[in-house]
């Protein structure tokens, strides 16, 4: 799958402030065509247009998003 296909599928708009947490290495490589944070940046004060969190179990997801 190409970056453009993924971008369309996840509805990631060009220039969006993106946060992608705990993504597999292959996905990070695929998404390298855009700028994104891999952990929340304090300067952005939690304001992102797009957030994607990867995890396999609910406790892991809750820990990653700070619940």
C-alpha positions as CSV (number, residue, x, y, z in Angstrom):
1,X,0.0,0.0,0.0
2,X,1.4,3.4,-0.9
3,X,1.5,6.5,1.4
4,X,-1.2,8.2,-0.7
5,X,-3.5,5.2,-0.3
6,X,-3.0,5.1,3.4
7,X,-3.4,8.9,3.7
8,X,-6.8,8.7,1.9
9,X,-8.0,5.7,3.9
10,X,-7.3,7.3,7.3
11,X,-8.5,10.7,6.0
12,X,-5.2,12.4,6.9
13,X,-5.3,15.9,5.3
14,X,-2.1,17.4,4.0
15,X,-0.5,19.8,6.5
16,X,-2.5,18.3,9.5
17,X,-0.8,18.3,12.9
18,X,-0.4,14.5,13.4
19,X,0.4,12.4,16.4
20,X,1.2,8.7,15.7
21,X,2.0,6.7,18.9
22,X,3.5,3.2,19.2
23,X,3.4,2.5,15.4
24,X,5.3,-0.4,14.0
25,X,8.6,0.5,12.2
26,X,7.2,-0.3,8.8
27,X,4.3,2.1,9.3
28,X,6.6,4.8,10.5
29,X,8.7,4.4,7.4
30,X,5.6,4.5,5.2
31,X,4.4,7.7,6.9
32,X,7.8,9.4,6.7
33,X,6.5,11.5,3.8
34,X,4.8,13.8,6.4
35,X,5.8,15.5,9.6
36,X,4.3,13.9,12.7
37,X,5.1,13.5,16.4
38,X,5.5,10.1,18.0
39,X,4.7,11.5,21.5
40,X,2.7,14.5,22.4
41,X,4.7,17.8,22.1
42,X,4.1,20.2,25.1
43,X,4.3,23.2,22.7
44,X,1.2,21.9,20.9
45,X,-0.7,21.7,24.2
46,X,-2.5,18.5,23.1
47,X,-3.9,20.1,19.9
48,X,-3.7,17.7,17.0
49,X,-5.8,17.3,13.9
50,X,-5.0,13.6,13.6
51,X,-4.2,11.1,16.4
52,X,-3.4,7.4,15.8
53,X,-2.4,5.0,18.6
54,X,-1.3,1.5,18.1
55,X,-1.7,-1.2,20.8
56,X,-2.8,-4.8,21.1
57,X,-4.6,-4.8,24.4
58,X,-6.8,-2.3,26.2
59,X,-4.4,-1.7,29.2
60,X,-1.6,-0.9,26.8
61,X,-3.8,1.6,24.9
62,X,-4.9,3.2,28.2
63,X,-1.3,3.6,29.3
64,X,-0.3,5.1,25.9
65,X,-3.1,7.7,26.0
66,X,-2.7,8.4,29.7
67,X,-6.0,7.1,31.0
